[in-house]
């Protein structure tokens, strides 16, 4: 028995089966199996591919988004390391279905060490696939988180600054060089090949990246709806857990052992599941510190194109730092909430639209941690250290 | 936009990476050459290079250290180790040591959260860092100075 579904290899059989079935049958099959994008948005893969296939054009492209920059996420690295062939095969199936001749893998700069082997595997798979005129190229990223966003990623491949663009038009109909382009995550493409080939492929399994204050961090596979207690059992925290953060953008919520991990359950707490990367935080930490490090990340990674995000992320960081350092007052919390909501509502792309999540959720769920920091200030003033 | 080999040609990101590999940074001279070869105005090229944190327009230390500042690393003692590195190298984040050996950067997540705290040295990940490990690594790299050069000059 294979322990993880994602590691099952398709050994070119999926591509062969897809070719025998024809593009329309492949789309119908993926639709029936319910394959959804694994990059966070959970959009139907079959619909995306069909949209690209049906868009009128003489040329189409397939892009594999391997720019996994979300802090706490390392599942794509895991797949590239252990089952890249299946992912490449998934790409070739996508290329076959939509009729693309040129495919790109946008590999983030931080994963440079994976590139030589990946290149070898691409050459190897292409040689075995015998697909006329189809090329797969690695595009080397250079350390910009925002390039994980579809439109920014396309800009980067075309040799521009990786800034987000207005949508519509969607990349599916107007992407690279204005041509229809399919952009899929590493995990999605590997799953696509597996879904085509295996009858017993299970669409409910997701990869979870667990990290933080735990003894067993790593990539695990669980079905949706898994009990939080099961996750904690394998994670083996040293101390009692207090909070969990879904990457940076998903928000911070209390650890509830009885919770079933589904998008809906997470949504109720005003968090987002994203790619199921969970950073577990134990009771030895103050949530304000974590929120601060997340805010730092956003201020650093904002591409600077739209004002709400460029300015807002820095203001959020400064306010959080002020509170953390015991210089905050009660009113700062209110300003922080207003600011975060404002940035979320007016920012251009996913980065800005989610950069307030950690602020809002942490203030909502952990008011005592903020109170603790605010109290420090009151004590300071009381002792006459801060003259006001 | 008038750009030669726009669609069929090589990708600018890869060209820039290869240029940087030669000396560890992209000099003005190199940018001019790329500008001519690719038919891209140098101002636009400069804008691209400056956007991506991994491209450098100034000479870098022989070893570029990128220390991860993501929450997982911070939760696992990352901040203390970063301070230790700064002390040990006598260089602040963003600066190069006087002997030109190390340039220290702080970076967003490098995808090693399961082996936190972690850092990249010239792109190679070093994980589960401790004070002892860092000390040993710095010593090893310094000792290798006389030997083969990894990237620069």
Interface residues (C-beta under 8 A of the other chain):
Chain A: X68 X69 X70 X71 X72 X73 X74 X77 X108 X109 X110 X111 X112 X113 X137 X138 X139 X140 X141 X142 X143 X144 X145 X156 X157 X158 X159 X160 X161 X162 X163 X177 X209 X210 X211 X212 X213 X217 X218 X219 X245 X248 X277 X279 X281 X285 X289 X290 X293 X294 X296 X297 X300 X301 X303
Chain B: X6 X7 X11 X12 X13 X14 X16 X17 X40 X47 X48 X51 X52 X53 X54 X55 X66 X69 X70 X71 X72 X74 X75 X76 X107 X108 X109 X110 X111 X112 X113 X114 X115 X116 X120 X123 X124 X125
